[in-house]
Amino acid sequence: MTSRNPFEEIERMFEQMDEGLRSFDASLTQGVPLDLVDEGGTYAVTADLPGYEKDDIEVRLSGSTLKIDAERDTETEESDGEYVRRERRRESVNRTVRLPEPVVESETDASYKNGVLTVTLSKESSLDGGESISIE
C-alpha cells in the first residue's frame, strides 16, 4: 500500500490555481509588456516603456518579486484664433512579476535605452551536495 502525502496534493492544487489566476490576470491587465528569459545563471527582464524618461521609471526588487512602475505627465497646448486649449494628462503603468527562483539583490543591474528597460538578476547559487561541515 502506497502512502499519499496530502501536502504534496495541496501544493499541486495551489500551483494550478496560481497558473489559472495568472492567465486570468494577464487577460485583464494593460500593464507593461515584458519578457522574462532564463539565461542560466541570470534572469533577463526586458520591458517596453516607449516615451518615458529614465527618471520616470522605478524598479523594485522584494525577495523574488520584481515590480516596475512608470509615470509621466504630458501637456499640450493649441491656439486657433480666439480659442486656446490646454490639456494635461498623467499616465502611469506598472507590472509585477514573480521570479521562478530566488535572486541576489546586490547583483541586480538595470538599464534603459531607446524605450526598453532591461533588468539583469543573478540567481542565488545553490550547491547540489550542500556545504561540507568539518568535524572537530
NORWOPE-V792880 format. One record per backbone hydrogen bond with DSSP energy under -1.0 kcal/mol. NH is the residue of the N-H (numbers start at 0). CO is the residue of the C=O. Records with the same first field share a line. If there is no record, write none. Layout:
NH->CO, CO
This chain:
8->4
9->5
10->6
11->7
12->8
13->9
14->10
15->11
16->12
17->13
18->14
19->15
20->16
21->17
22->18
23->19
24->20
25->21
26->22
28->24
34->45
36->43
38->41
40->38
42->120
43->36
44->118
45->34
46->116
47->32
48->114
51->48
55->52
56->53
57->68
59->66
61->64
64->61
65->96
66->59
67->94
68->57
69->92
70->55
71->90
73->88
75->86
77->84
79->82
82->79
84->77
86->75
88->73
90->71
92->69
94->67
96->65
98->63
103->121
106->103
108->119
110->117
112->115
115->112
116->46
117->110
118->44
119->108
120->42
122->40
123->101
